Amino acid sequence: MNPDNLTKEYTNGEVTIVWQSEKCIHSANCVKNNPNVFHPKEKPWIQPENSNTDKIIEAVKKCPSGALTFYMNGKK
């Protein structure tokens, strides 16, 4: 497994954030747009339980590299 090519998922129960490490360009847009959820110096660095679903989705959509995506739980 390549440590530079990780995919991790984090959920608040309603929405799941998917992070793909190889795409991340470290623009910090996620941190700027939702500092309650995105904490790059902590583990886990994504804490979706700290925000509501709409704010999470808004921040994820602003990721310029596509490293962050999301899906709604229970909906395909």
PQR file of N, CA, C, O and H, with PARSE charges and radii, in Angstrom:
ATOM      1  N   MET A   1       0.832  -1.180   0.000 -0.4000 1.5000
ATOM      2  CA  MET A   1       0.000   0.000   0.000 -0.0000 2.0000
ATOM      3  C   MET A   1       0.878   1.246   0.000  0.5500 1.7000
ATOM      4  O   MET A   1       1.774   1.381   0.834 -0.5500 1.4000
ATOM      5  N   ASN A   2       0.624   2.133  -0.916 -0.4000 1.5000
ATOM      6  CA  ASN A   2       1.373   3.374  -1.037 -0.0000 2.0000
ATOM      7  C   ASN A   2       0.855   4.376   0.007  0.5500 1.7000
ATOM      8  O   ASN A   2      -0.321   4.738  -0.039 -0.5500 1.4000
ATOM      9  H   ASN A   2      -0.104   2.023  -1.593  0.4000 1.0000
ATOM     10  N   PRO A   3       1.697   4.833   0.944 -0.5600 1.5000
ATOM     11  CA  PRO A   3       1.240   5.774   1.969  0.2800 2.0000
ATOM     12  C   PRO A   3       0.847   7.128   1.409  0.5500 1.7000
ATOM     13  O   PRO A   3       0.202   7.920   2.095 -0.5500 1.4000
ATOM     14  N   ASP A   4       1.230   7.402   0.166 -0.4000 1.5000
ATOM     15  CA  ASP A   4       0.852   8.662  -0.472 -0.0000 2.0000
ATOM     16  C   ASP A   4      -0.465   8.551  -1.225  0.5500 1.7000
ATOM     17  O   ASP A   4      -0.903   9.519  -1.848 -0.5500 1.4000
ATOM     18  H   ASP A   4       1.754   6.759  -0.392  0.4000 1.0000
ATOM     19  N   ASN A   5      -1.099   7.390  -1.177 -0.4000 1.5000
ATOM     20  CA  ASN A   5      -2.335   7.167  -1.915 -0.0000 2.0000
ATOM     21  C   ASN A   5      -3.374   6.545  -0.988  0.5500 1.7000
ATOM     22  O   ASN A   5      -3.757   5.387  -1.153 -0.5500 1.4000
ATOM     23  H   ASN A   5      -0.743   6.604  -0.671  0.4000 1.0000
ATOM     24  N   LEU A   6      -3.824   7.331  -0.009 -0.4000 1.5000
ATOM     25  CA  LEU A   6      -4.804   6.860   0.952 -0.0000 2.0000
ATOM     26  C   LEU A   6      -6.176   7.426   0.627  0.5500 1.7000
ATOM     27  O   LEU A   6      -6.291   8.548   0.134 -0.5500 1.4000
ATOM     28  H   LEU A   6      -3.512   8.272   0.125  0.4000 1.0000
ATOM     29  N   THR A   7      -7.203   6.656   0.901 -0.4000 1.5000
ATOM     30  CA  THR A   7      -8.577   7.132   0.841 -0.0000 2.0000
ATOM     31  C   THR A   7      -9.199   6.848   2.196  0.5500 1.7000
ATOM     32  O   THR A   7      -9.200   5.709   2.663 -0.5500 1.4000
ATOM     33  H   THR A   7      -7.109   5.745   1.302  0.4000 1.0000
ATOM     34  N   LYS A   8      -9.725   7.888   2.821 -0.4000 1.5000
ATOM     35  CA  LYS A   8     -10.348   7.736   4.132 -0.0000 2.0000
ATOM     36  C   LYS A   8     -11.723   8.372   4.113  0.5500 1.7000
ATOM     37  O   LYS A   8     -11.973   9.328   3.379 -0.5500 1.4000
ATOM     38  H   LYS A   8      -9.723   8.813   2.441  0.4000 1.0000
ATOM     39  N   GLU A   9     -12.616   7.824   4.937 -0.4000 1.5000
ATOM     40  CA  GLU A   9     -13.979   8.336   5.034 -0.0000 2.0000
ATOM     41  C   GLU A   9     -14.276   8.728   6.475  0.5500 1.7000
ATOM     42  O   GLU A   9     -13.851   8.068   7.423 -0.5500 1.4000
ATOM     43  H   GLU A   9     -12.413   7.047   5.533  0.4000 1.0000
ATOM     44  N   TYR A  10     -15.023   9.827   6.610 -0.4000 1.5000
ATOM     45  CA  TYR A  10     -15.405  10.361   7.910 -0.0000 2.0000
ATOM     46  C   TYR A  10     -16.879  10.754   7.821  0.5500 1.7000
ATOM     47  O   TYR A  10     -17.290  11.367   6.836 -0.5500 1.4000
ATOM     48  H   TYR A  10     -15.368  10.363   5.839  0.4000 1.0000
ATOM     49  N   THR A  11     -17.680  10.412   8.831 -0.4000 1.5000
ATOM     50  CA  THR A  11     -19.110  10.693   8.744 -0.0000 2.0000
ATOM     51  C   THR A  11     -19.652  11.350  10.007  0.5500 1.7000
ATOM     52  O   THR A  11     -19.128  11.161  11.105 -0.5500 1.4000
ATOM     53  H   THR A  11     -17.346   9.913   9.631  0.4000 1.0000
ATOM     54  N   ASN A  12     -20.712  12.123   9.822 -0.4000 1.5000
ATOM     55  CA  ASN A  12     -21.455  12.677  10.951 -0.0000 2.0000
ATOM     56  C   ASN A  12     -22.796  11.962  11.095  0.5500 1.7000
ATOM     57  O   ASN A  12     -23.637  12.375  11.894 -0.5500 1.4000
ATOM     58  H   ASN A  12     -21.137  12.276   8.930  0.4000 1.0000
ATOM     59  N   GLY A  13     -22.998  10.901  10.332 -0.4000 1.5000
ATOM     60  CA  GLY A  13     -24.248  10.153  10.356 -0.0000 2.0000
ATOM     61  C   GLY A  13     -25.135  10.474   9.169  0.5500 1.7000
ATOM     62  O   GLY A  13     -25.825   9.593   8.657 -0.5500 1.4000
ATOM     63  H   GLY A  13     -22.314  10.565   9.684  0.4000 1.0000
ATOM     64  N   GLU A  14     -25.127  11.731   8.720 -0.4000 1.5000
ATOM     65  CA  GLU A  14     -25.922  12.149   7.566 -0.0000 2.0000
ATOM     66  C   GLU A  14     -25.112  12.171   6.279  0.5500 1.7000
ATOM     67  O   GLU A  14     -25.582  11.745   5.224 -0.5500 1.4000
ATOM     68  H   GLU A  14     -24.566  12.447   9.136  0.4000 1.0000
ATOM     69  N   VAL A  15     -23.891  12.673   6.385 -0.4000 1.5000
ATOM     70  CA  VAL A  15     -23.025  12.822   5.217 -0.0000 2.0000
ATOM     71  C   VAL A  15     -21.675  12.178   5.527  0.5500 1.7000
ATOM     72  O   VAL A  15     -21.207  12.201   6.666 -0.5500 1.4000
ATOM     73  H   VAL A  15     -23.509  13.019   7.242  0.4000 1.0000
ATOM     74  N   THR A  16     -21.066  11.608   4.504 -0.4000 1.5000
ATOM     75  CA  THR A  16     -19.728  11.034   4.642 -0.0000 2.0000
ATOM     76  C   THR A  16     -18.771  11.819   3.761  0.5500 1.7000
ATOM     77  O   THR A  16     -19.016  12.004   2.569 -0.5500 1.4000
ATOM     78  H   THR A  16     -21.446  11.589   3.579  0.4000 1.0000
ATOM     79  N   ILE A  17     -17.687  12.273   4.354 -0.4000 1.5000
ATOM     80  CA  ILE A  17     -16.626  12.980   3.645 -0.0000 2.0000
ATOM     81  C   ILE A  17     -15.601  11.940   3.211  0.5500 1.7000
ATOM     82  O   ILE A  17     -15.165  11.113   4.012 -0.5500 1.4000
ATOM     83  H   ILE A  17     -17.487  12.123   5.322  0.4000 1.0000
ATOM     84  N   VAL A  18     -15.221  11.987   1.941 -0.4000 1.5000
ATOM     85  CA  VAL A  18     -14.199  11.086   1.411 -0.0000 2.0000
ATOM     86  C   VAL A  18     -12.971  11.936   1.088  0.5500 1.7000
ATOM     87  O   VAL A  18     -13.060  12.924   0.359 -0.5500 1.4000
ATOM     88  H   VAL A  18     -15.575  12.659   1.290  0.4000 1.0000
ATOM     89  N   TRP A  19     -11.821  11.536   1.642 -0.4000 1.5000
ATOM     90  CA  TRP A  19     -10.566  12.251   1.395 -0.0000 2.0000
ATOM     91  C   TRP A  19      -9.590  11.331   0.688  0.5500 1.7000
ATOM     92  O   TRP A  19      -9.323  10.222   1.150 -0.5500 1.4000
ATOM     93  H   TRP A  19     -11.748  10.734   2.234  0.4000 1.0000
ATOM     94  N   GLN A  20      -9.052  11.800  -0.446 -0.4000 1.5000
ATOM     95  CA  GLN A  20      -8.060  11.050  -1.220 -0.0000 2.0000
ATOM     96  C   GLN A  20      -6.730  11.796  -1.142  0.5500 1.7000
ATOM     97  O   GLN A  20      -6.561  12.863  -1.732 -0.5500 1.4000
ATOM     98  H   GLN A  20      -9.269  12.701  -0.822  0.4000 1.0000
ATOM     99  N   SER A  21      -5.798  11.216  -0.405 -0.4000 1.5000
ATOM    100  CA  SER A  21      -4.541  11.911  -0.108 -0.0000 2.0000
ATOM    101  C   SER A  21      -3.737  12.270  -1.352  0.5500 1.7000
ATOM    102  O   SER A  21      -3.113  13.330  -1.395 -0.5500 1.4000
ATOM    103  H   SER A  21      -5.935  10.349   0.075  0.4000 1.0000
ATOM    104  N   GLU A  22      -3.742  11.402  -2.370 -0.4000 1.5000
ATOM    105  CA  GLU A  22      -2.905  11.672  -3.544 -0.0000 2.0000
ATOM    106  C   GLU A  22      -3.374  12.886  -4.339  0.5500 1.7000
ATOM    107  O   GLU A  22      -2.590  13.466  -5.090 -0.5500 1.4000
ATOM    108  H   GLU A  22      -4.249  10.540  -2.335  0.4000 1.0000
ATOM    109  N   LYS A  23      -4.637  13.283  -4.189 -0.4000 1.5000
ATOM    110  CA  LYS A  23      -5.155  14.447  -4.915 -0.0000 2.0000
ATOM    111  C   LYS A  23      -4.976  15.751  -4.146  0.5500 1.7000
ATOM    112  O   LYS A  23      -5.072  16.833  -4.723 -0.5500 1.4000
ATOM    113  H   LYS A  23      -5.275  12.812  -3.579  0.4000 1.0000
ATOM    114  N   CYS A  24      -4.717  15.650  -2.853 -0.4000 1.5000
ATOM    115  CA  CYS A  24      -4.691  16.840  -1.998 -0.0000 2.0000
ATOM    116  C   CYS A  24      -3.497  17.737  -2.340  0.5500 1.7000
ATOM    117  O   CYS A  24      -2.354  17.280  -2.374 -0.5500 1.4000
ATOM    118  H   CYS A  24      -4.638  14.771  -2.384  0.4000 1.0000
ATOM    119  N   ILE A  25      -3.780  19.019  -2.593 -0.4000 1.5000
ATOM    120  CA  ILE A  25      -2.734  20.000  -2.896 -0.0000 2.0000
ATOM    121  C   ILE A  25      -2.493  20.936  -1.707  0.5500 1.7000
ATOM    122  O   ILE A  25      -1.738  21.902  -1.821 -0.5500 1.4000
ATOM    123  H   ILE A  25      -4.709  19.390  -2.566  0.4000 1.0000
ATOM    124  N   HIS A  26      -3.120  20.656  -0.588 -0.4000 1.5000
ATOM    125  CA  HIS A  26      -2.920  21.401   0.654 -0.0000 2.0000
ATOM    126  C   HIS A  26      -3.197  22.892   0.491  0.5500 1.7000
ATOM    127  O   HIS A  26      -2.437  23.734   0.969 -0.5500 1.4000
ATOM    128  H   HIS A  26      -3.733  19.872  -0.496  0.4000 1.0000
ATOM    129  N   SER A  27      -4.291  23.202  -0.189 -0.4000 1.5000
ATOM    130  CA  SER A  27      -4.686  24.601  -0.389 -0.0000 2.0000
ATOM    131  C   SER A  27      -5.249  25.216   0.888  0.5500 1.7000
ATOM    132  O   SER A  27      -5.293  26.439   1.020 -0.5500 1.4000
ATOM    133  H   SER A  27      -4.909  22.518  -0.578  0.4000 1.0000
ATOM    134  N   ALA A  28      -5.676  24.381   1.823 -0.4000 1.5000
ATOM    135  CA  ALA A  28      -6.280  24.791   3.098 -0.0000 2.0000
ATOM    136  C   ALA A  28      -7.660  25.418   2.921  0.5500 1.7000
ATOM    137  O   ALA A  28      -8.177  26.031   3.855 -0.5500 1.4000
ATOM    138  H   ALA A  28      -5.640  23.388   1.716  0.4000 1.0000
ATOM    139  N   ASN A  29      -8.262  25.278   1.747 -0.4000 1.5000
ATOM    140  CA  ASN A  29      -9.618  25.783   1.560 -0.0000 2.0000
ATOM    141  C   ASN A  29     -10.589  25.136   2.533  0.5500 1.7000
ATOM    142  O   ASN A  29     -11.498  25.800   3.030 -0.5500 1.4000
ATOM    143  H   ASN A  29      -7.842  24.780   0.988  0.4000 1.0000
ATOM    144  N   CYS A  30     -10.412  23.855   2.810 -0.4000 1.5000
ATOM    145  CA  CYS A  30     -11.302  23.164   3.732 -0.0000 2.0000
ATOM    146  C   CYS A  30     -11.217  23.794   5.127  0.5500 1.7000
ATOM    147  O   CYS A  30     -12.238  24.033   5.772 -0.5500 1.4000
ATOM    148  H   CYS A  30      -9.674  23.315   2.406  0.4000 1.0000
ATOM    149  N   VAL A  31     -10.007  24.056   5.577 -0.4000 1.5000
ATOM    150  CA  VAL A  31      -9.804  24.653   6.899 -0.0000 2.0000
ATOM    151  C   VAL A  31     -10.391  26.059   6.943  0.5500 1.7000
ATOM    152  O   VAL A  31     -11.049  26.428   7.916 -0.5500 1.4000
ATOM    153  H   VAL A  31      -9.178  23.862   5.053  0.4000 1.0000
ATOM    154  N   LYS A  32     -10.159  26.832   5.909 -0.4000 1.5000
ATOM    155  CA  LYS A  32     -10.676  28.203   5.850 -0.0000 2.0000
ATOM    156  C   LYS A  32     -12.195  28.228   5.809  0.5500 1.7000
ATOM    157  O   LYS A  32     -12.814  29.114   6.397 -0.5500 1.4000
ATOM    158  H   LYS A  32      -9.625  26.532   5.118  0.4000 1.0000
ATOM    159  N   ASN A  33     -12.806  27.263   5.119 -0.4000 1.5000
ATOM    160  CA  ASN A  33     -14.255  27.262   4.940 -0.0000 2.0000
ATOM    161  C   ASN A  33     -15.021  26.568   6.058  0.5500 1.7000
ATOM    162  O   ASN A  33     -16.208  26.834   6.241 -0.5500 1.4000
ATOM    163  H   ASN A  33     -12.303  26.543   4.641  0.4000 1.0000
ATOM    164  N   ASN A  34     -14.369  25.681   6.811 -0.4000 1.5000
ATOM    165  CA  ASN A  34     -15.038  25.033   7.938 -0.0000 2.0000
ATOM    166  C   ASN A  34     -13.993  24.579   8.966  0.5500 1.7000
ATOM    167  O   ASN A  34     -13.681  23.392   9.063 -0.5500 1.4000
ATOM    168  H   ASN A  34     -13.404  25.464   6.663  0.4000 1.0000
ATOM    169  N   PRO A  35     -13.459  25.536   9.727 -0.5600 1.5000
ATOM    170  CA  PRO A  35     -12.423  25.204  10.709  0.2800 2.0000
ATOM    171  C   PRO A  35     -12.926  24.337  11.861  0.5500 1.7000
ATOM    172  O   PRO A  35     -12.120  23.787  12.611 -0.5500 1.4000
ATOM    173  N   ASN A  36     -14.233  24.207  12.013 -0.4000 1.5000
ATOM    174  CA  ASN A  36     -14.771  23.333  13.051 -0.0000 2.0000
ATOM    175  C   ASN A  36     -14.586  21.860  12.706  0.5500 1.7000
ATOM    176  O   ASN A  36     -14.536  21.013  13.598 -0.5500 1.4000
ATOM    177  H   ASN A  36     -14.888  24.654  11.404  0.4000 1.0000
ATOM    178  N   VAL A  37     -14.483  21.554  11.418 -0.4000 1.5000
ATOM    179  CA  VAL A  37     -14.390  20.172  10.951 -0.0000 2.0000
ATOM    180  C   VAL A  37     -12.956  19.790  10.581  0.5500 1.7000
ATOM    181  O   VAL A  37     -12.505  18.692  10.906 -0.5500 1.4000
ATOM    182  H   VAL A  37     -14.524  22.243  10.694  0.4000 1.0000
ATOM    183  N   PHE A  38     -12.253  20.670   9.917 -0.4000 1.5000
ATOM    184  CA  PHE A  38     -10.950  20.333   9.351 -0.0000 2.0000
ATOM    185  C   PHE A  38      -9.816  20.852  10.239  0.5500 1.7000
ATOM    186  O   PHE A  38      -9.623  22.060  10.382 -0.5500 1.4000
ATOM    187  H   PHE A  38     -12.619  21.562   9.653  0.4000 1.0000
ATOM    188  N   HIS A  39      -9.068  19.909  10.833 -0.4000 1.5000
ATOM    189  CA  HIS A  39      -7.983  20.205  11.772 -0.0000 2.0000
ATOM    190  C   HIS A  39      -6.736  19.453  11.317  0.5500 1.7000
ATOM    191  O   HIS A  39      -6.484  18.346  11.794 -0.5500 1.4000
ATOM    192  H   HIS A  39      -9.225  18.928  10.716  0.4000 1.0000
ATOM    193  N   PRO A  40      -5.951  20.027  10.408 -0.5600 1.5000
ATOM    194  CA  PRO A  40      -4.828  19.287   9.823  0.2800 2.0000
ATOM    195  C   PRO A  40      -3.753  18.828  10.800  0.5500 1.7000
ATOM    196  O   PRO A  40      -2.977  17.934  10.464 -0.5500 1.4000
ATOM    197  N   LYS A  41      -3.678  19.399  11.981 -0.4000 1.5000
ATOM    198  CA  LYS A  41      -2.648  18.998  12.939 -0.0000 2.0000
ATOM    199  C   LYS A  41      -3.150  17.991  13.966  0.5500 1.7000
ATOM    200  O   LYS A  41      -2.416  17.620  14.882 -0.5500 1.4000
ATOM    201  H   LYS A  41      -4.308  20.126  12.254  0.4000 1.0000
ATOM    202  N   GLU A  42      -4.401  17.545  13.819 -0.4000 1.5000
ATOM    203  CA  GLU A  42      -4.977  16.581  14.759 -0.0000 2.0000
ATOM    204  C   GLU A  42      -5.260  15.258  14.061  0.5500 1.7000
ATOM    205  O   GLU A  42      -5.260  15.179  12.832 -0.5500 1.4000
ATOM    206  H   GLU A  42      -4.997  17.846  13.075  0.4000 1.0000
ATOM    207  N   LYS A  43      -5.501  14.222  14.855 -0.4000 1.5000
ATOM    208  CA  LYS A  43      -5.906  12.921  14.319 -0.0000 2.0000
ATOM    209  C   LYS A  43      -7.152  12.478  15.046  0.5500 1.7000
ATOM    210  O   LYS A  43      -7.118  12.419  16.275 -0.5500 1.4000
ATOM    211  H   LYS A  43      -5.501  14.286  15.853  0.4000 1.0000
ATOM    212  N   PRO A  44      -8.242  12.164  14.392 -0.5600 1.5000
ATOM    213  CA  PRO A  44      -8.378  12.322  12.945  0.2800 2.0000
ATOM    214  C   PRO A  44      -8.462  13.801  12.587  0.5500 1.7000
ATOM    215  O   PRO A  44      -8.951  14.616  13.368 -0.5500 1.4000
ATOM    216  N   TRP A  45      -7.989  14.125  11.420 -0.4000 1.5000
ATOM    217  CA  TRP A  45      -7.940  15.536  11.044 -0.0000 2.0000
ATOM    218  C   TRP A  45      -9.281  16.052  10.524  0.5500 1.7000
ATOM    219  O   TRP A  45      -9.492  17.263  10.456 -0.5500 1.4000
ATOM    220  H   TRP A  45      -7.592  13.462  10.785  0.4000 1.0000
ATOM    221  N   ILE A  46     -10.177  15.156  10.161 -0.4000 1.5000
ATOM    222  CA  ILE A  46     -11.525  15.532   9.740 -0.0000 2.0000
ATOM    223  C   ILE A  46     -12.489  15.075  10.824  0.5500 1.7000
ATOM    224  O   ILE A  46     -12.553  13.887  11.142 -0.5500 1.4000
ATOM    225  H   ILE A  46     -10.006  14.172  10.216  0.4000 1.0000
ATOM    226  N   GLN A  47     -13.247  16.024  11.396 -0.4000 1.5000
ATOM    227  CA  GLN A  47     -14.159  15.752  12.500 -0.0000 2.0000
ATOM    228  C   GLN A  47     -15.558  16.273  12.155  0.5500 1.7000
ATOM    229  O   GLN A  47     -15.966  17.325  12.647 -0.5500 1.4000
ATOM    230  H   GLN A  47     -13.196  16.989  11.138  0.4000 1.0000
ATOM    231  N   PRO A  48     -16.292  15.539  11.313 -0.5600 1.5000
ATOM    232  CA  PRO A  48     -17.583  16.018  10.824  0.2800 2.0000
ATOM    233  C   PRO A  48     -18.654  16.173  11.893  0.5500 1.7000
ATOM    234  O   PRO A  48     -19.653  16.855  11.663 -0.5500 1.4000
ATOM    235  N   GLU A  49     -18.473  15.565  13.040 -0.4000 1.5000
ATOM    236  CA  GLU A  49     -19.455  15.706  14.110 -0.0000 2.0000
ATOM    237  C   GLU A  49     -19.483  17.129  14.682  0.5500 1.7000
ATOM    238  O   GLU A  49     -20.373  17.468  15.462 -0.5500 1.4000
ATOM    239  H   GLU A  49     -17.661  15.011  13.227  0.4000 1.0000
ATOM    240  N   ASN A  50     -18.512  17.955  14.295 -0.4000 1.5000
ATOM    241  CA  ASN A  50     -18.409  19.320  14.810 -0.0000 2.0000
ATOM    242  C   ASN A  50     -19.137  20.361  13.963  0.5500 1.7000
ATOM    243  O   ASN A  50     -18.987  21.560  14.202 -0.5500 1.4000
ATOM    244  H   ASN A  50     -17.788  17.680  13.662  0.4000 1.0000
ATOM    245  N   SER A  51     -19.925  19.923  12.975 -0.4000 1.5000
ATOM    246  CA  SER A  51     -20.606  20.874  12.102 -0.0000 2.0000
ATOM    247  C   SER A  51     -21.872  20.247  11.551  0.5500 1.7000
ATOM    248  O   SER A  51     -22.086  19.039  11.658 -0.5500 1.4000
ATOM    249  H   SER A  51     -20.047  18.949  12.781  0.4000 1.0000
ATOM    250  N   ASN A  52     -22.712  21.092  10.958 -0.4000 1.5000
ATOM    251  CA  ASN A  52     -23.916  20.534  10.340 -0.0000 2.0000
ATOM    252  C   ASN A  52     -23.628  20.135   8.893  0.5500 1.7000
ATOM    253  O   ASN A  52     -22.654  20.582   8.288 -0.5500 1.4000
ATOM    254  H   ASN A  52     -22.539  22.073  10.871  0.4000 1.0000
ATOM    255  N   THR A  53     -24.476  19.306   8.375 -0.4000 1.5000
ATOM    256  CA  THR A  53     -24.285  18.711   7.054 -0.0000 2.0000
ATOM    257  C   THR A  53     -24.172  19.749   5.951  0.5500 1.7000
ATOM    258  O   THR A  53     -23.305  19.629   5.084 -0.5500 1.4000
ATOM    259  H   THR A  53     -25.267  18.943   8.867  0.4000 1.0000
ATOM    260  N   ASP A  54     -25.021  20.758   5.961 -0.4000 1.5000
ATOM    261  CA  ASP A  54     -24.986  21.778   4.902 -0.0000 2.0000
ATOM    262  C   ASP A  54     -23.646  22.508   4.861  0.5500 1.7000
ATOM    263  O   ASP A  54     -23.111  22.759   3.780 -0.5500 1.4000
ATOM    264  H   ASP A  54     -25.725  20.855   6.665  0.4000 1.0000
ATOM    265  N   LYS A  55     -23.104  22.848   6.018 -0.4000 1.5000
ATOM    266  CA  LYS A  55     -21.815  23.550   6.066 -0.0000 2.0000
ATOM    267  C   LYS A  55     -20.677  22.636   5.609  0.5500 1.7000
ATOM    268  O   LYS A  55     -19.728  23.094   4.973 -0.5500 1.4000
ATOM    269  H   LYS A  55     -23.539  22.645   6.896  0.4000 1.0000
ATOM    270  N   ILE A  56     -20.774  21.356   5.932 -0.4000 1.5000
ATOM    271  CA  ILE A  56     -19.766  20.398   5.482 -0.0000 2.0000
ATOM    272  C   ILE A  56     -19.768  20.305   3.966  0.5500 1.7000
ATOM    273  O   ILE A  56     -18.718  20.384   3.329 -0.5500 1.4000
ATOM    274  H   ILE A  56     -21.545  20.985   6.449  0.4000 1.0000
ATOM    275  N   ILE A  57     -20.944  20.137   3.395 -0.4000 1.5000
ATOM    276  CA  ILE A  57     -21.070  20.021   1.939 -0.0000 2.0000
ATOM    277  C   ILE A  57     -20.537  21.274   1.252  0.5500 1.7000
ATOM    278  O   ILE A  57     -19.830  21.184   0.248 -0.5500 1.4000
ATOM    279  H   ILE A  57     -21.798  20.073   3.912  0.4000 1.0000
ATOM    280  N   GLU A  58     -20.872  22.430   1.789 -0.4000 1.5000
ATOM    281  CA  GLU A  58     -20.407  23.703   1.222 -0.0000 2.0000
ATOM    282  C   GLU A  58     -18.879  23.765   1.205  0.5500 1.7000
ATOM    283  O   GLU A  58     -18.291  24.187   0.209 -0.5500 1.4000
ATOM    284  H   GLU A  58     -21.445  22.503   2.605  0.4000 1.0000
ATOM    285  N   ALA A  59     -18.239  23.352   2.286 -0.4000 1.5000
ATOM    286  CA  ALA A  59     -16.771  23.374   2.352 -0.0000 2.0000
ATOM    287  C   ALA A  59     -16.152  22.356   1.406  0.5500 1.7000
ATOM    288  O   ALA A  59     -15.175  22.657   0.720 -0.5500 1.4000
ATOM    289  H   ALA A  59     -18.717  23.009   3.094  0.4000 1.0000
ATOM    290  N   VAL A  60     -16.712  21.160   1.367 -0.4000 1.5000
ATOM    291  CA  VAL A  60     -16.167  20.103   0.501 -0.0000 2.0000
ATOM    292  C   VAL A  60     -16.248  20.516  -0.969  0.5500 1.7000
ATOM    293  O   VAL A  60     -15.322  20.247  -1.735 -0.5500 1.4000
ATOM    294  H   VAL A  60     -17.505  20.915   1.924  0.4000 1.0000
ATOM    295  N   LYS A  61     -17.330  21.157  -1.367 -0.4000 1.5000
ATOM    296  CA  LYS A  61     -17.495  21.584  -2.763 -0.0000 2.0000
ATOM    297  C   LYS A  61     -16.466  22.626  -3.180  0.5500 1.7000
ATOM    298  O   LYS A  61     -16.248  22.835  -4.373 -0.5500 1.4000
ATOM    299  H   LYS A  61     -18.082  21.376  -0.745  0.4000 1.0000
ATOM    300  N   LYS A  62     -15.831  23.282  -2.211 -0.4000 1.5000
ATOM    301  CA  LYS A  62     -14.831  24.308  -2.517 -0.0000 2.0000
ATOM    302  C   LYS A  62     -13.412  23.756  -2.614  0.5500 1.7000
ATOM    303  O   LYS A  62     -12.464  24.517  -2.802 -0.5500 1.4000
ATOM    304  H   LYS A  62     -16.008  23.113  -1.242  0.4000 1.0000
ATOM    305  N   CYS A  63     -13.260  22.441  -2.488 -0.4000 1.5000
ATOM    306  CA  CYS A  63     -11.936  21.821  -2.600 -0.0000 2.0000
ATOM    307  C   CYS A  63     -11.469  21.909  -4.056  0.5500 1.7000
ATOM    308  O   CYS A  63     -12.096  21.314  -4.932 -0.5500 1.4000
ATOM    309  H   CYS A  63     -14.030  21.822  -2.335  0.4000 1.0000
ATOM    310  N   PRO A  64     -10.379  22.639  -4.335 -0.5600 1.5000
ATOM    311  CA  PRO A  64      -9.965  22.854  -5.720  0.2800 2.0000
ATOM    312  C   PRO A  64      -9.354  21.627  -6.404  0.5500 1.7000
ATOM    313  O   PRO A  64      -9.343  21.548  -7.632 -0.5500 1.4000
ATOM    314  N   SER A  65      -8.851  20.676  -5.625 -0.4000 1.5000
ATOM    315  CA  SER A  65      -8.169  19.519  -6.217 -0.0000 2.0000
ATOM    316  C   SER A  65      -9.072  18.316  -6.422  0.5500 1.7000
ATOM    317  O   SER A  65      -8.729  17.397  -7.165 -0.5500 1.4000
ATOM    318  H   SER A  65      -8.861  20.739  -4.627  0.4000 1.0000
ATOM    319  N   GLY A  66     -10.228  18.317  -5.762 -0.4000 1.5000
ATOM    320  CA  GLY A  66     -11.094  17.141  -5.812 -0.0000 2.0000
ATOM    321  C   GLY A  66     -10.689  16.071  -4.818  0.5500 1.7000
ATOM    322  O   GLY A  66     -11.198  14.952  -4.867 -0.5500 1.4000
ATOM    323  H   GLY A  66     -10.507  19.064  -5.158  0.4000 1.0000
ATOM    324  N   ALA A  67      -9.769  16.406  -3.908 -0.4000 1.5000
ATOM    325  CA  ALA A  67      -9.343  15.440  -2.888 -0.0000 2.0000
ATOM    326  C   ALA A  67     -10.473  15.151  -1.906  0.5500 1.7000
ATOM    327  O   ALA A  67     -10.543  14.061  -1.337 -0.5500 1.4000
ATOM    328  H   ALA A  67      -9.355  17.315  -3.868  0.4000 1.0000
ATOM    329  N   LEU A  68     -11.353  16.124  -1.707 -0.4000 1.5000
ATOM    330  CA  LEU A  68     -12.507  15.939  -0.836 -0.0000 2.0000
ATOM    331  C   LEU A  68     -13.764  15.787  -1.678  0.5500 1.7000
ATOM    332  O   LEU A  68     -14.032  16.591  -2.570 -0.5500 1.4000
ATOM    333  H   LEU A  68     -11.296  17.009  -2.169  0.4000 1.0000
ATOM    334  N   THR A  69     -14.521  14.757  -1.386 -0.4000 1.5000
ATOM    335  CA  THR A  69     -15.839  14.565  -1.979 -0.0000 2.0000
ATOM    336  C   THR A  69     -16.763  14.130  -0.846  0.5500 1.7000
ATOM    337  O   THR A  69     -16.325  13.980   0.295 -0.5500 1.4000
ATOM    338  H   THR A  69     -14.303  14.103  -0.661  0.4000 1.0000
ATOM    339  N   PHE A  70     -18.023  13.932  -1.159 -0.4000 1.5000
ATOM    340  CA  PHE A  70     -18.958  13.524  -0.118 -0.0000 2.0000
ATOM    341  C   PHE A  70     -20.064  12.690  -0.741  0.5500 1.7000
ATOM    342  O   PHE A  70     -20.284  12.726  -1.951 -0.5500 1.4000
ATOM    343  H   PHE A  70     -18.379  14.054  -2.086  0.4000 1.0000
ATOM    344  N   TYR A  71     -20.750  11.943   0.100 -0.4000 1.5000
ATOM    345  CA  TYR A  71     -22.003  11.294  -0.281 -0.0000 2.0000
ATOM    346  C   TYR A  71     -22.928  11.294   0.907  0.5500 1.7000
ATOM    347  O   TYR A  71     -22.499  11.273   2.060 -0.5500 1.4000
ATOM    348  H   TYR A  71     -20.571  11.914   1.084  0.4000 1.0000
ATOM    349  N   MET A  72     -24.217  11.319   0.597 -0.4000 1.5000
ATOM    350  CA  MET A  72     -25.220  11.289   1.629 -0.0000 2.0000
ATOM    351  C   MET A  72     -25.431   9.845   2.075  0.5500 1.7000
ATOM    352  O   MET A  72     -25.573   8.956   1.235 -0.5500 1.4000
ATOM    353  H   MET A  72     -24.566  11.336  -0.340  0.4000 1.0000
ATOM    354  N   ASN A  73     -25.454   9.604   3.363 -0.4000 1.5000
ATOM    355  CA  ASN A  73     -25.632   8.267   3.891 -0.0000 2.0000
ATOM    356  C   ASN A  73     -27.063   7.793   3.641  0.5500 1.7000
ATOM    357  O   ASN A  73     -28.019   8.549   3.808 -0.5500 1.4000
ATOM    358  H   ASN A  73     -25.339  10.326   4.045  0.4000 1.0000
ATOM    359  N   GLY A  74     -27.189   6.555   3.245 -0.4000 1.5000
ATOM    360  CA  GLY A  74     -28.504   5.971   3.010 -0.0000 2.0000
ATOM    361  C   GLY A  74     -29.120   6.329   1.673  0.5500 1.7000
ATOM    362  O   GLY A  74     -30.231   5.898   1.364 -0.5500 1.4000
ATOM    363  H   GLY A  74     -26.412   5.940   3.109  0.4000 1.0000
ATOM    364  N   LYS A  75     -28.404   7.121   0.871 -0.4000 1.5000
ATOM    365  CA  LYS A  75     -28.906   7.540  -0.440 -0.0000 2.0000
ATOM    366  C   LYS A  75     -27.870   7.186  -1.482  0.5500 1.7000
ATOM    367  O   LYS A  75     -26.694   7.520  -1.338 -0.5500 1.4000
ATOM    368  H   LYS A  75     -27.502   7.471   1.122  0.4000 1.0000
ATOM    369  N   LYS A  76     -28.296   6.521  -2.514 -0.4000 1.5000
ATOM    370  CA  LYS A  76     -27.369   6.139  -3.588 -0.0000 2.0000
ATOM    371  C   LYS A  76     -27.658   6.944  -4.828  0.5500 1.7000
ATOM    372  O   LYS A  76     -26.987   6.772  -5.846 -0.5500 1.4000
ATOM    373  H   LYS A  76     -29.252   6.250  -2.631  0.4000 1.0000
TER
END
